[in-house]
Amino acid sequence: MILWLKHLALGVLIAPFVTACFSQPFQPPTADADLWEKPGASHQDVVASMLACGEKNGSGIDPNASFQERAQRFVCMKRAGYTRRDGFDICALHPKEPLRACESAQ
């Protein structure tokens, strides 16, 4: 009985280490240009549309942008006919302040 518990305890201790070897930890987030899609649009079209909507680059990361600015850029892409592969919708979030861009999009 005791030997069985030792094997079980050893298995429980080793399992996280073994599963960690098969996962991909610390992966960077997917760039926004890879998440937006539109029928017939190439990757270059997506990046060009993002830039036209005010993004600084194809990553979608702009640490100086306010939440309002990010919402405005998001709505601009939606109006251009793009959808997100991950289903994200900034207008569905419930921020402390109303998003003016989302109000005008409705």
PyMOL commands that set and color helices and strands:
alter all, ss='L'
color gray80, all
select helices_A, chain A and resi 2-22+32-35+43-52+67-79+90-92+100-105
alter helices_A, ss='H'
color red, helices_A
select strands_A, chain A and resi 36-37+83-84
alter strands_A, ss='S'
color yellow, strands_A
deselect
rebuild
show_as cartoon
